[in-house]
């Protein structure tokens, strides 16, 4: 019987050592020493929600000239409009002062340049576990998927019609955004 994704993590997990995160905790203490962002109210002060890929080459605030507190950031593999992403957007527009949503996939994305079978094969090989139960939301036509996701948002009954929705492609080699829709 296949394991749920929660069980898979438990089966293959090794106990953490108290020192496994020391480098990050040390960096956090330096960050906190000059921390000046306390007291924010949690709304998007620029009225922006950025929905992009989890790719570490993307700086969602920096690429738009925004600062912490300006925008809500939603990320997943491939910047695909999943139920969880949609839930975050509904919260953003109704509770967090979001007025504009930018959907931003990127060039050279693994989810847009591999088949579902290739991703399953690679993750299965890397994990030693069958990963075929996951829907990795592989994209065969990135721009068509972007247009479809923007249209889905525009037509969704929980996204008000006055919310501006734009679809953009981020170039990881130049840092430039190109508006697609």
BALO-883557 format. One record per residue: x, y, z of N, C-alpha, C in turn; residue in one letter. Coordinates in Angstrom, 2 decimals, decimal comma, always signed. Layout:
# BALO-883557
{nu: X nv: Y nw: Z cau: X cav: Y caw: Z cu: X cv: Y cw: Z rest: A};
...
//
This chain:
# BALO-883557
{nu: +0,84 nv: -1,18 nw: +0,00 cau: +0,00 cav: +0,00 caw: +0,00 cu: +0,89 cv: +1,24 cw: +0,00 rest: X};
{nu: +0,63 nv: +2,21 nw: -0,93 cau: +1,49 cav: +3,40 caw: -0,98 cu: +1,34 cv: +4,24 cw: +0,28 rest: X};
{nu: +2,42 nv: +4,88 nw: +0,63 cau: +2,42 cav: +5,78 caw: +1,78 cu: +1,87 cv: +7,13 cw: +1,36 rest: X};
{nu: +1,23 nv: +7,83 nw: +2,29 cau: +0,88 cav: +9,22 caw: +2,01 cu: +2,17 cv: +10,02 cw: +2,05 rest: X};
{nu: +2,14 nv: +11,24 nw: +1,52 cau: +3,37 cav: +12,03 caw: +1,52 cu: +3,83 cv: +12,34 cw: +2,94 rest: X};
{nu: +2,90 nv: +12,37 nw: +3,89 cau: +3,31 cav: +12,60 caw: +5,28 cu: +4,05 cv: +11,38 cw: +5,82 rest: X};
{nu: +3,55 nv: +10,20 nw: +5,49 cau: +4,19 cav: +8,98 caw: +5,97 cu: +5,56 cv: +8,77 cw: +5,34 rest: X};
{nu: +5,69 nv: +9,11 nw: +4,06 cau: +6,97 cav: +8,94 caw: +3,38 cu: +8,05 cv: +9,73 cw: +4,11 rest: X};
{nu: +7,72 nv: +10,98 nw: +4,48 cau: +8,69 cav: +11,80 caw: +5,21 cu: +9,07 cv: +11,17 cw: +6,53 rest: X};
{nu: +8,14 nv: +10,55 nw: +7,20 cau: +8,42 cav: +9,93 caw: +8,49 cu: +9,24 cv: +8,67 cw: +8,33 rest: X};
{nu: +8,98 nv: +7,90 nw: +7,28 cau: +9,68 cav: +6,64 caw: +7,07 cu: +11,16 cv: +6,89 cw: +6,78 rest: X};
{nu: +11,45 nv: +7,91 nw: +5,95 cau: +12,83 cav: +8,12 caw: +5,52 cu: +13,56 cv: +9,17 cw: +6,36 rest: X};
{nu: +12,88 nv: +9,78 nw: +7,30 cau: +13,50 cav: +10,86 caw: +8,06 cu: +14,56 cv: +10,32 cw: +9,01 rest: X};
{nu: +15,62 nv: +11,11 nw: +9,20 cau: +16,62 cav: +10,78 caw: +10,20 cu: +16,45 cv: +11,79 cw: +11,31 rest: X};
{nu: +16,81 nv: +11,44 nw: +12,51 cau: +16,68 cav: +12,41 caw: +13,60 cu: +17,59 cv: +13,61 cw: +13,37 rest: X};
{nu: +17,08 nv: +14,80 nw: +13,62 cau: +17,88 cav: +16,00 caw: +13,47 cu: +18,80 cv: +16,14 cw: +14,67 rest: X};
{nu: +19,96 nv: +16,68 nw: +14,41 cau: +20,89 cav: +17,02 caw: +15,48 cu: +20,63 cv: +18,46 cw: +15,87 rest: X};
{nu: +20,80 nv: +18,81 nw: +17,12 cau: +20,59 cav: +20,21 caw: +17,52 cu: +21,48 cv: +21,20 cw: +16,77 rest: X};
{nu: +22,54 nv: +20,72 nw: +16,13 cau: +23,45 cav: +21,62 caw: +15,43 cu: +23,17 cv: +21,70 cw: +13,93 rest: X};
{nu: +22,20 nv: +20,95 nw: +13,41 cau: +21,93 cav: +20,93 caw: +11,97 cu: +21,55 cv: +22,28 cw: +11,39 rest: X};
{nu: +21,02 nv: +23,16 nw: +12,20 cau: +20,55 cav: +24,45 caw: +11,72 cu: +21,31 cv: +25,63 cw: +12,33 rest: X};
{nu: +22,44 nv: +25,34 nw: +12,96 cau: +23,21 cav: +26,38 caw: +13,64 cu: +23,60 cv: +27,53 cw: +12,72 rest: X};
{nu: +24,01 nv: +27,23 nw: +11,50 cau: +24,42 cav: +28,29 caw: +10,57 cu: +23,26 cv: +29,25 cw: +10,30 rest: X};
{nu: +22,07 nv: +28,70 nw: +10,15 cau: +20,91 cav: +29,53 caw: +9,86 cu: +20,44 cv: +30,28 cw: +11,09 rest: X};
{nu: +20,53 nv: +29,65 nw: +12,25 cau: +20,16 cav: +30,34 caw: +13,48 cu: +21,14 cv: +31,47 cw: +13,80 rest: X};
{nu: +22,41 nv: +31,25 nw: +13,52 cau: +23,40 cav: +32,31 caw: +13,70 cu: +23,10 cv: +33,48 cw: +12,78 rest: X};
{nu: +22,80 nv: +33,19 nw: +11,53 cau: +22,43 cav: +34,24 caw: +10,58 cu: +21,17 cv: +34,95 cw: +11,03 rest: X};
{nu: +20,22 nv: +34,22 nw: +11,60 cau: +18,99 cav: +34,83 caw: +12,07 cu: +19,25 cv: +35,79 cw: +13,23 rest: X};
{nu: +20,16 nv: +35,43 nw: +14,11 cau: +20,47 cav: +36,32 caw: +15,23 cu: +21,07 cv: +37,63 cw: +14,73 rest: X};
{nu: +21,92 nv: +37,55 nw: +13,70 cau: +22,47 cav: +38,77 caw: +13,10 cu: +21,36 cv: +39,60 cw: +12,47 rest: X};
{nu: +20,46 nv: +38,96 nw: +11,78 cau: +19,32 cav: +39,62 caw: +11,16 cu: +18,46 cv: +40,30 cw: +12,22 rest: X};
{nu: +18,17 nv: +39,58 nw: +13,28 cau: +17,29 cav: +40,09 caw: +14,33 cu: +17,92 cv: +41,26 cw: +15,09 rest: X};
{nu: +19,25 nv: +41,32 nw: +15,12 cau: +19,93 cav: +42,40 caw: +15,85 cu: +19,61 cv: +43,78 cw: +15,28 rest: X};
{nu: +19,31 nv: +43,84 nw: +13,98 cau: +18,96 cav: +45,12 caw: +13,36 cu: +17,55 cv: +45,07 cw: +12,77 rest: X};
{nu: +16,74 nv: +44,17 nw: +13,24 cau: +15,39 cav: +43,97 caw: +12,70 cu: +14,53 cv: +45,21 cw: +12,93 rest: X};
{nu: +13,96 nv: +45,71 nw: +11,85 cau: +13,16 cav: +46,92 caw: +11,94 cu: +11,76 cv: +46,73 cw: +11,33 rest: X};
{nu: +11,37 nv: +45,49 nw: +11,11 cau: +10,10 cav: +45,23 caw: +10,44 cu: +8,98 cv: +44,85 cw: +11,40 rest: X};
{nu: +9,24 nv: +44,86 nw: +12,69 cau: +8,21 cav: +44,50 caw: +13,65 cu: +7,04 cv: +45,47 cw: +13,62 rest: X};
{nu: +5,88 nv: +44,98 nw: +13,99 cau: +4,71 cav: +45,84 caw: +14,09 cu: +3,89 cv: +45,95 cw: +12,82 rest: X};
{nu: +4,33 nv: +45,30 nw: +11,73 cau: +3,51 cav: +45,32 caw: +10,52 cu: +2,16 cv: +44,68 cw: +10,79 rest: X};
{nu: +1,17 nv: +45,13 nw: +10,06 cau: -0,18 cav: +44,63 caw: +10,26 cu: -0,52 cv: +43,41 cw: +9,40 rest: X};
{nu: +0,35 nv: +43,00 nw: +8,52 cau: +0,13 cav: +41,78 caw: +7,75 cu: -0,60 cv: +41,97 cw: +6,44 rest: X};
{nu: -1,03 nv: +43,19 nw: +6,12 cau: -1,69 cav: +43,41 caw: +4,84 cu: -0,63 cv: +43,74 cw: +3,79 rest: X};
{nu: -1,05 nv: +43,67 nw: +2,52 cau: -0,14 cav: +43,99 caw: +1,42 cu: -0,21 cv: +45,50 cw: +1,17 rest: X};
{nu: +0,76 nv: +46,25 nw: +1,68 cau: +0,70 cav: +47,71 caw: +1,63 cu: +0,76 cv: +48,28 cw: +0,22 rest: X};
{nu: +1,33 nv: +47,56 nw: -0,72 cau: +1,32 cav: +48,00 caw: -2,12 cu: +0,14 cv: +47,37 cw: -2,87 rest: X};
{nu: -0,66 nv: +46,56 nw: -2,17 cau: -1,82 cav: +45,93 caw: -2,80 cu: -1,48 cv: +44,84 cw: -3,78 rest: X};
{nu: -0,30 nv: +44,24 nw: -3,63 cau: +0,21 cav: +43,29 caw: -4,60 cu: +0,32 cv: +41,89 cw: -4,01 rest: X};
{nu: -0,04 nv: +40,89 nw: -4,81 cau: +0,24 cav: +39,49 caw: -4,49 cu: +1,08 cv: +38,95 cw: -5,63 rest: X};
{nu: +2,25 nv: +38,41 nw: -5,31 cau: +3,14 cav: +37,82 caw: -6,29 cu: +3,04 cv: +36,31 cw: -6,16 rest: X};
{nu: +2,62 nv: +35,66 nw: -7,25 cau: +2,53 cav: +34,21 caw: -7,29 cu: +3,59 cv: +33,72 cw: -8,26 rest: X};
{nu: +4,60 nv: +33,05 nw: -7,73 cau: +5,72 cav: +32,63 caw: -8,55 cu: +6,20 cv: +31,24 cw: -8,15 rest: X};
{nu: +7,21 nv: +30,79 nw: -8,83 cau: +7,79 cav: +29,48 caw: -8,60 cu: +8,67 cv: +29,49 cw: -7,35 rest: X};
{nu: +8,90 nv: +28,32 nw: -6,80 cau: +9,76 cav: +28,18 caw: -5,63 cu: +11,24 cv: +28,30 cw: -5,97 rest: X};
{nu: +11,57 nv: +28,46 nw: -7,24 cau: +12,96 cav: +28,53 caw: -7,69 cu: +13,74 cv: +29,59 cw: -6,92 rest: X};
{nu: +14,90 nv: +29,22 nw: -6,42 cau: +15,70 cav: +30,11 caw: -5,57 cu: +16,37 cv: +31,23 cw: -6,36 rest: X};
{nu: +16,28 nv: +31,23 nw: -7,67 cau: +16,84 cav: +32,32 caw: -8,47 cu: +15,90 cv: +33,53 cw: -8,50 rest: X};
{nu: +14,70 nv: +33,38 nw: -7,94 cau: +13,70 cav: +34,44 caw: -8,01 cu: +13,62 cv: +35,18 cw: -6,68 rest: X};
{nu: +13,78 nv: +36,49 nw: -6,73 cau: +13,60 cav: +37,37 caw: -5,58 cu: +12,30 cv: +38,14 cw: -5,84 rest: X};
{nu: +11,17 nv: +37,63 nw: -5,33 cau: +9,87 cav: +38,19 caw: -5,70 cu: +9,70 cv: +39,67 cw: -5,36 rest: X};
{nu: +10,24 nv: +40,13 nw: -4,26 cau: +10,12 cav: +41,55 caw: -3,92 cu: +11,12 cv: +42,39 cw: -4,72 rest: X};
{nu: +12,36 nv: +41,97 nw: -4,72 cau: +13,41 cav: +42,74 caw: -5,39 cu: +13,15 cv: +42,95 cw: -6,87 rest: X};
{nu: +12,63 nv: +41,93 nw: -7,56 cau: +12,44 cav: +42,06 caw: -9,01 cu: +11,37 cv: +43,07 cw: -9,36 rest: X};
{nu: +10,54 nv: +43,46 nw: -8,39 cau: +9,47 cav: +44,42 caw: -8,63 cu: +9,70 cv: +45,74 cw: -7,89 rest: X};
{nu: +10,86 nv: +45,87 nw: -7,25 cau: +11,15 cav: +47,10 caw: -6,52 cu: +10,31 cv: +47,25 cw: -5,26 rest: X};
{nu: +9,89 nv: +46,15 nw: -4,69 cau: +9,06 cav: +46,16 caw: -3,49 cu: +9,89 cv: +45,85 cw: -2,26 rest: X};
{nu: +9,33 nv: +46,15 nw: -1,11 cau: +9,98 cav: +45,92 caw: +0,18 cu: +9,11 cv: +45,00 cw: +1,03 rest: X};
{nu: +9,68 nv: +44,40 nw: +2,08 cau: +8,85 cav: +43,61 caw: +2,99 cu: +7,66 cv: +44,43 cw: +3,49 rest: X};
{nu: +6,51 nv: +43,81 nw: +3,49 cau: +5,28 cav: +44,48 caw: +3,89 cu: +4,46 cv: +44,98 cw: +2,71 rest: X};
{nu: +5,08 nv: +45,08 nw: +1,53 cau: +4,38 cav: +45,58 caw: +0,35 cu: +3,47 cv: +44,55 cw: -0,30 rest: X};
{nu: +3,88 nv: +43,28 nw: -0,25 cau: +3,19 cav: +42,27 caw: -1,05 cu: +3,05 cv: +40,96 cw: -0,30 rest: X};
{nu: +2,08 nv: +40,20 nw: -0,71 cau: +1,93 cav: +38,82 caw: -0,29 cu: +2,67 cv: +37,98 cw: -1,32 rest: X};
{nu: +3,36 nv: +36,95 nw: -0,86 cau: +4,13 cav: +36,08 caw: -1,75 cu: +3,58 cv: +34,67 cw: -1,64 rest: X};
{nu: +3,23 nv: +34,09 nw: -2,77 cau: +2,75 cav: +32,71 caw: -2,84 cu: +3,67 cv: +31,99 cw: -3,82 rest: X};
{nu: +4,19 nv: +30,83 nw: -3,39 cau: +5,13 cav: +30,10 caw: -4,25 cu: +4,80 cv: +28,63 cw: -4,26 rest: X};
{nu: +5,03 nv: +28,01 nw: -5,40 cau: +5,01 cav: +26,55 caw: -5,52 cu: +5,82 cv: +26,16 cw: -6,74 rest: X};
{nu: +6,00 nv: +24,89 nw: -6,95 cau: +6,78 cav: +24,43 caw: -8,11 cu: +6,04 cv: +24,78 cw: -9,39 rest: X};
{nu: +6,66 nv: +25,61 nw: -10,22 cau: +6,10 cav: +25,95 caw: -11,52 cu: +5,12 cv: +27,10 cw: -11,52 rest: X};
{nu: +4,84 nv: +27,69 nw: -10,37 cau: +3,83 cav: +28,76 caw: -10,27 cu: +2,51 cv: +28,28 cw: -10,88 rest: X};
{nu: +2,08 nv: +27,11 nw: -10,44 cau: +0,83 cav: +26,53 caw: -10,96 cu: -0,32 cv: +26,83 cw: -10,03 rest: X};
{nu: -1,46 nv: +27,14 nw: -10,62 cau: -2,65 cav: +27,50 caw: -9,87 cu: -3,29 cv: +26,25 cw: -9,27 rest: X};
{nu: -2,79 nv: +25,87 nw: -8,11 cau: -3,32 cav: +24,72 caw: -7,37 cu: -4,39 cv: +25,22 cw: -6,40 rest: X};
{nu: -5,08 nv: +24,29 nw: -5,74 cau: -6,08 cav: +24,67 caw: -4,74 cu: -5,45 cv: +25,50 cw: -3,63 rest: X};
{nu: -4,27 nv: +25,11 nw: -3,16 cau: -3,61 cav: +25,85 caw: -2,07 cu: -3,25 cv: +27,27 cw: -2,52 rest: X};
{nu: -2,76 nv: +27,43 nw: -3,74 cau: -2,43 cav: +28,76 caw: -4,25 cu: -3,69 cv: +29,61 cw: -4,36 rest: X};
{nu: -4,75 nv: +29,02 nw: -4,87 cau: -6,01 cav: +29,75 caw: -5,01 cu: -6,55 cv: +30,18 cw: -3,64 rest: X};
{nu: -6,45 nv: +29,31 nw: -2,65 cau: -6,88 cav: +29,66 caw: -1,29 cu: -6,13 cv: +30,88 cw: -0,79 rest: X};
{nu: -4,83 nv: +30,92 nw: -1,02 cau: -4,02 cav: +32,06 caw: -0,58 cu: -4,46 cv: +33,34 cw: -1,29 rest: X};
{nu: -4,80 nv: +33,25 nw: -2,56 cau: -5,23 cav: +34,42 caw: -3,31 cu: -6,59 cv: +34,92 cw: -2,83 rest: X};
{nu: -7,49 nv: +34,01 nw: -2,53 cau: -8,80 cav: +34,39 caw: -2,00 cu: -8,61 cv: +35,12 cw: -0,67 rest: X};
{nu: -7,77 nv: +34,60 nw: +0,20 cau: -7,47 cav: +35,28 caw: +1,46 cu: -6,87 cv: +36,66 cw: +1,20 rest: X};
{nu: -5,94 nv: +36,71 nw: +0,26 cau: -5,27 cav: +37,97 caw: -0,05 cu: -6,22 cv: +39,05 cw: -0,51 rest: X};
{nu: -7,13 nv: +38,73 nw: -1,43 cau: -8,02 cav: +39,76 caw: -1,97 cu: -9,13 cv: +40,15 cw: -1,00 rest: X};
{nu: -9,52 nv: +39,24 nw: -0,12 cau: -10,63 cav: +39,55 caw: +0,77 cu: -10,19 cv: +40,04 cw: +2,16 rest: X};
{nu: -9,00 nv: +39,64 nw: +2,61 cau: -8,59 cav: +39,98 caw: +3,96 cu: -7,29 cv: +40,77 cw: +4,07 rest: X};
{nu: -6,50 nv: +40,80 nw: +2,99 cau: -5,15 cav: +41,35 caw: +3,10 cu: -4,85 cv: +42,49 cw: +2,13 rest: X};
{nu: -5,91 nv: +43,12 nw: +1,62 cau: -5,80 cav: +44,32 caw: +0,79 cu: -5,09 cv: +44,13 cw: -0,54 rest: X};
{nu: -5,13 nv: +42,93 nw: -1,10 cau: -4,55 cav: +42,67 caw: -2,41 cu: -5,48 cv: +43,21 cw: -3,49 rest: X};
{nu: -4,92 nv: +44,00 nw: -4,39 cau: -5,67 cav: +44,59 caw: -5,51 cu: -5,15 cv: +44,12 cw: -6,86 rest: X};
{nu: -3,89 nv: +43,64 nw: -6,88 cau: -3,27 cav: +43,17 caw: -8,12 cu: -2,58 cv: +41,85 cw: -7,84 rest: X};
{nu: -2,77 nv: +40,90 nw: -8,75 cau: -2,12 cav: +39,59 caw: -8,66 cu: -1,23 cv: +39,43 cw: -9,88 rest: X};
{nu: +0,04 nv: +39,13 nw: -9,62 cau: +0,98 cav: +38,84 caw: -10,70 cu: +1,30 cv: +37,36 cw: -10,65 rest: X};
{nu: +1,03 nv: +36,65 nw: -11,74 cau: +1,40 cav: +35,25 caw: -11,88 cu: +2,71 cv: +35,24 cw: -12,66 rest: X};
{nu: +3,76 nv: +34,64 nw: -12,06 cau: +5,09 cav: +34,78 caw: -12,66 cu: +5,83 cv: +33,44 cw: -12,69 rest: X};
{nu: +5,62 nv: +32,61 nw: -13,73 cau: +6,52 cav: +31,48 caw: -13,94 cu: +7,84 cv: +32,01 cw: -14,51 rest: X};
{nu: +8,79 nv: +31,12 nw: -14,76 cau: +10,10 cav: +31,58 caw: -15,21 cu: +10,70 cv: +30,67 cw: -16,27 rest: X};
{nu: +11,69 nv: +31,22 nw: -16,94 cau: +12,43 cav: +30,46 caw: -17,95 cu: +13,24 cv: +29,36 cw: -17,27 rest: X};
{nu: +13,58 nv: +28,35 nw: -18,03 cau: +14,40 cav: +27,22 caw: -17,57 cu: +13,84 cv: +26,56 cw: -16,31 rest: X};
{nu: +12,52 nv: +26,45 nw: -16,24 cau: +11,86 cav: +25,81 caw: -15,10 cu: +11,82 cv: +24,30 cw: -15,31 rest: X};
{nu: +12,22 nv: +23,56 nw: -14,31 cau: +12,24 cav: +22,09 caw: -14,41 cu: +10,84 cv: +21,53 cw: -14,63 rest: X};
{nu: +9,83 nv: +22,15 nw: -14,02 cau: +8,46 cav: +21,67 caw: -14,15 cu: +7,92 cv: +21,93 cw: -15,55 rest: X};
{nu: +8,51 nv: +22,89 nw: -16,26 cau: +8,07 cav: +23,20 caw: -17,62 cu: +8,95 cv: +22,57 cw: -18,69 rest: X};
{nu: +10,01 nv: +21,90 nw: -18,28 cau: +10,93 cav: +21,32 caw: -19,27 cu: +11,11 cv: +19,82 cw: -19,09 rest: X};
{nu: +10,27 nv: +19,21 nw: -18,29 cau: +10,31 cav: +17,76 caw: -18,06 cu: +8,89 cv: +17,22 cw: -18,17 rest: X};
{nu: +8,78 nv: +15,94 nw: -18,47 cau: +7,47 cav: +15,31 caw: -18,47 cu: +7,15 cv: +14,85 cw: -17,05 rest: X};
{nu: +5,88 nv: +14,58 nw: -16,81 cau: +5,45 cav: +14,04 caw: -15,51 cu: +6,22 cv: +12,75 cw: -15,21 rest: X};
{nu: +6,37 nv: +11,89 nw: -16,23 cau: +7,08 cav: +10,62 caw: -16,04 cu: +8,54 cv: +10,86 cw: -15,67 rest: X};
{nu: +9,18 nv: +11,85 nw: -16,28 cau: +10,58 cav: +12,15 caw: -15,95 cu: +10,71 cv: +12,65 cw: -14,51 rest: X};
{nu: +9,82 nv: +13,52 nw: -14,09 cau: +9,86 cav: +14,04 caw: -12,71 cu: +9,62 cv: +12,91 cw: -11,72 rest: X};
{nu: +8,64 nv: +12,06 nw: -12,00 cau: +8,36 cav: +10,92 caw: -11,11 cu: +9,57 cv: +10,00 cw: -11,07 rest: X};
{nu: +10,16 nv: +9,71 nw: -12,21 cau: +11,33 cav: +8,82 caw: -12,24 cu: +12,49 cv: +9,41 cw: -11,45 rest: X};
{nu: +12,74 nv: +10,71 nw: -11,62 cau: +13,85 cav: +11,35 caw: -10,93 cu: +13,62 cv: +11,42 cw: -9,42 rest: X};
{nu: +12,40 nv: +11,77 nw: -9,00 cau: +12,14 cav: +11,86 caw: -7,55 cu: +12,07 cv: +10,48 cw: -6,92 rest: X};
{nu: +11,58 nv: +9,50 nw: -7,66 cau: +11,56 cav: +8,13 caw: -7,15 cu: +12,99 cv: +7,61 cw: -6,97 rest: X};
{nu: +13,82 nv: +7,86 nw: -7,97 cau: +15,22 cav: +7,43 caw: -7,88 cu: +15,94 cv: +8,12 cw: -6,72 rest: X};
{nu: +15,71 nv: +9,42 nw: -6,57 cau: +16,39 cav: +10,18 caw: -5,52 cu: +15,91 cv: +9,80 cw: -4,13 rest: X};
{nu: +14,63 nv: +9,48 nw: -4,00 cau: +14,06 cav: +9,20 caw: -2,67 cu: +14,09 cv: +7,72 cw: -2,31 rest: X};
{nu: +14,16 nv: +6,86 nw: -3,32 cau: +14,06 cav: +5,43 caw: -3,06 cu: +12,63 cv: +5,01 cw: -2,76 rest: X};
{nu: +11,68 nv: +5,92 nw: -2,95 cau: +10,26 cav: +5,67 caw: -2,71 cu: +9,49 cv: +5,98 cw: -3,99 rest: X};
{nu: +8,36 nv: +5,32 nw: -4,18 cau: +7,49 cav: +5,59 caw: -5,32 cu: +6,83 cv: +6,95 cw: -5,12 rest: X};
{nu: +7,05 nv: +7,87 nw: -6,04 cau: +6,46 cav: +9,21 caw: -5,93 cu: +5,32 cv: +9,42 cw: -6,93 rest: X};
{nu: +4,84 nv: +8,35 nw: -7,54 cau: +3,82 cav: +8,49 caw: -8,57 cu: +2,48 cv: +8,97 cw: -8,03 rest: X};
{nu: +2,28 nv: +8,95 nw: -6,71 cau: +1,02 cav: +9,42 caw: -6,14 cu: +0,91 cv: +10,94 cw: -6,14 rest: X};
{nu: +2,02 nv: +11,64 nw: -6,36 cau: +1,99 cav: +13,10 caw: -6,38 cu: +1,58 cv: +13,60 cw: -7,75 rest: X};
{nu: +0,85 nv: +14,70 nw: -7,77 cau: +0,58 cav: +15,41 caw: -9,01 cu: +1,57 cv: +16,55 cw: -9,07 rest: X};
{nu: +2,60 nv: +16,43 nw: -9,86 cau: +3,65 cav: +17,45 caw: -9,90 cu: +3,29 cv: +18,65 cw: -10,78 rest: X};
{nu: +2,11 nv: +18,63 nw: -11,39 cau: +1,61 cav: +19,75 caw: -12,19 cu: +2,61 cv: +20,16 cw: -13,27 rest: X};
{nu: +3,13 nv: +19,16 nw: -13,98 cau: +4,07 cav: +19,42 caw: -15,06 cu: +3,37 cv: +20,24 cw: -16,15 rest: X};
{nu: +4,10 nv: +21,15 nw: -16,75 cau: +3,58 cav: +22,07 caw: -17,75 cu: +4,16 cv: +21,71 cw: -19,11 rest: X};
{nu: +3,30 nv: +21,39 nw: -20,06 cau: +3,82 cav: +21,08 caw: -21,39 cu: +3,93 cv: +22,33 cw: -22,26 rest: X};
{nu: +3,09 nv: +23,32 nw: -22,02 cau: +3,15 cav: +24,60 caw: -22,74 cu: +3,03 cv: +25,70 cw: -21,69 rest: X};
{nu: +4,17 nv: +26,25 nw: -21,30 cau: +4,23 cav: +27,19 caw: -20,18 cu: +3,37 cv: +28,44 cw: -20,40 rest: X};
{nu: +3,42 nv: +29,01 nw: -21,59 cau: +2,67 cav: +30,23 caw: -21,85 cu: +1,17 cv: +29,95 cw: -21,92 rest: X};
{nu: +0,79 nv: +28,82 nw: -22,49 cau: -0,64 cav: +28,45 caw: -22,51 cu: -1,14 cv: +28,21 cw: -21,08 rest: X};
{nu: -0,34 nv: +27,57 nw: -20,25 cau: -0,72 cav: +27,34 caw: -18,85 cu: -0,86 cv: +28,67 cw: -18,11 rest: X};
{nu: +0,04 nv: +29,61 nw: -18,38 cau: -0,03 cav: +30,93 caw: -17,75 cu: -1,32 cv: +31,65 cw: -18,16 rest: X};
{nu: -1,64 nv: +31,61 nw: -19,44 cau: -2,88 cav: +32,25 caw: -19,91 cu: -4,11 cv: +31,59 cw: -19,29 rest: X};
{nu: -4,10 nv: +30,27 nw: -19,22 cau: -5,22 cav: +29,52 caw: -18,63 cu: -5,38 cv: +29,85 cw: -17,15 rest: X};
{nu: -4,27 nv: +29,90 nw: -16,41 cau: -4,34 cav: +30,21 caw: -14,98 cu: -4,85 cv: +31,63 cw: -14,75 rest: X};
{nu: -4,41 nv: +32,59 nw: -15,58 cau: -4,89 cav: +33,97 caw: -15,45 cu: -6,39 cv: +34,04 cw: -15,75 rest: X};
{nu: -6,83 nv: +33,34 nw: -16,78 cau: -8,26 cav: +33,32 caw: -17,12 cu: -9,07 cv: +32,68 cw: -16,00 rest: X};
{nu: -8,56 nv: +31,57 nw: -15,44 cau: -9,24 cav: +30,90 caw: -14,33 cu: -9,42 cv: +31,85 cw: -13,15 rest: X};
{nu: -8,37 nv: +32,60 nw: -12,83 cau: -8,47 cav: +33,57 caw: -11,73 cu: -9,48 cv: +34,67 cw: -12,05 rest: X};
{nu: -9,43 nv: +35,19 nw: -13,27 cau: -10,35 cav: +36,26 caw: -13,65 cu: -11,80 cv: +35,82 cw: -13,59 rest: X};
{nu: -12,05 nv: +34,55 nw: -13,86 cau: -13,42 cav: +34,03 caw: -13,91 cu: -13,87 cv: +33,40 cw: -12,60 rest: X};
{nu: -12,98 nv: +33,30 nw: -11,63 cau: -13,33 cav: +32,62 caw: -10,38 cu: -14,31 cv: +33,48 cw: -9,58 rest: X};
{nu: -15,39 nv: +32,88 nw: -9,07 cau: -16,39 cav: +33,66 caw: -8,34 cu: -15,89 cv: +34,28 cw: -7,04 rest: X};
{nu: -14,79 nv: +33,79 nw: -6,48 cau: -14,27 cav: +34,37 caw: -5,24 cu: -13,16 cv: +35,40 cw: -5,47 rest: X};
{nu: -12,84 nv: +35,66 nw: -6,73 cau: -11,88 cav: +36,72 caw: -7,06 cu: -12,70 cv: +37,85 cw: -7,68 rest: X};
{nu: -12,86 nv: +38,96 nw: -6,97 cau: -13,69 cav: +40,05 caw: -7,48 cu: -13,20 cv: +40,56 cw: -8,85 rest: X};
{nu: -14,13 nv: +41,04 nw: -9,64 cau: -13,82 cav: +41,47 caw: -11,01 cu: -12,92 cv: +42,71 cw: -11,05 rest: X};
{nu: -12,83 nv: +43,46 nw: -9,96 cau: -11,98 cav: +44,65 caw: -9,97 cu: -10,52 cv: +44,34 cw: -9,60 rest: X};
{nu: -10,21 nv: +43,07 nw: -9,31 cau: -8,83 cav: +42,68 caw: -9,03 cu: -8,08 cv: +42,57 cw: -10,35 rest: X};
{nu: -6,96 nv: +43,25 nw: -10,46 cau: -6,15 cav: +43,21 caw: -11,68 cu: -5,28 cv: +41,96 cw: -11,65 rest: X};
{nu: -5,28 nv: +41,20 nw: -12,74 cau: -4,52 cav: +39,96 caw: -12,82 cu: -3,64 cv: +40,01 cw: -14,05 rest: X};
{nu: -2,34 nv: +39,87 nw: -13,83 cau: -1,39 cav: +39,87 caw: -14,93 cu: -0,56 cv: +38,61 cw: -14,93 rest: X};
{nu: -0,24 nv: +38,13 nw: -16,11 cau: +0,63 cav: +36,97 caw: -16,27 cu: +1,94 cv: +37,39 cw: -16,90 rest: X};
{nu: +3,05 nv: +37,03 nw: -16,29 cau: +4,37 cav: +37,47 caw: -16,72 cu: +5,31 cv: +36,27 cw: -16,78 rest: X};
{nu: +6,34 nv: +36,36 nw: -17,60 cau: +7,40 cav: +35,35 caw: -17,62 cu: +8,68 cv: +36,03 cw: -17,14 rest: X};
{nu: +9,30 nv: +35,45 nw: -16,12 cau: +10,55 cav: +35,97 caw: -15,56 cu: +11,71 cv: +35,24 cw: -16,19 rest: X};
{nu: +12,66 nv: +35,99 nw: -16,69 cau: +13,85 cav: +35,41 caw: -17,31 cu: +14,94 cv: +35,29 cw: -16,24 rest: X};
{nu: +15,28 nv: +34,06 nw: -15,86 cau: +16,25 cav: +33,84 caw: -14,78 cu: +17,67 cv: +34,22 cw: -15,18 rest: X};
{nu: +17,90 nv: +34,47 nw: -16,47 cau: +19,23 cav: +34,84 caw: -16,92 cu: +19,42 cv: +36,35 cw: -17,04 rest: X};
{nu: +18,32 nv: +37,10 nw: -17,17 cau: +18,43 cav: +38,56 caw: -17,31 cu: +17,75 cv: +39,32 cw: -16,18 rest: X};
{nu: +16,84 nv: +38,67 nw: -15,45 cau: +16,08 cav: +39,34 caw: -14,40 cu: +14,88 cv: +40,11 cw: -14,91 rest: X};
{nu: +14,63 nv: +40,06 nw: -16,21 cau: +13,54 cav: +40,84 caw: -16,80 cu: +12,22 cv: +40,07 cw: -16,80 rest: X};
{nu: +11,14 nv: +40,82 nw: -16,61 cau: +9,78 cav: +40,30 caw: -16,72 cu: +9,22 cv: +40,70 cw: -18,09 rest: X};
{nu: +8,49 nv: +39,78 nw: -18,71 cau: +7,76 cav: +40,07 caw: -19,94 cu: +6,30 cv: +39,78 cw: -19,67 rest: X};
{nu: +5,43 nv: +40,76 nw: -19,90 cau: +4,01 cav: +40,53 caw: -19,70 cu: +3,46 cv: +39,68 cw: -20,85 rest: X};
{nu: +2,79 nv: +38,61 nw: -20,49 cau: +2,21 cav: +37,67 caw: -21,45 cu: +0,71 cv: +37,91 cw: -21,57 rest: X};
{nu: +0,08 nv: +38,17 nw: -20,44 cau: -1,38 cav: +38,39 caw: -20,41 cu: -1,71 cv: +39,43 cw: -19,35 rest: X};
//
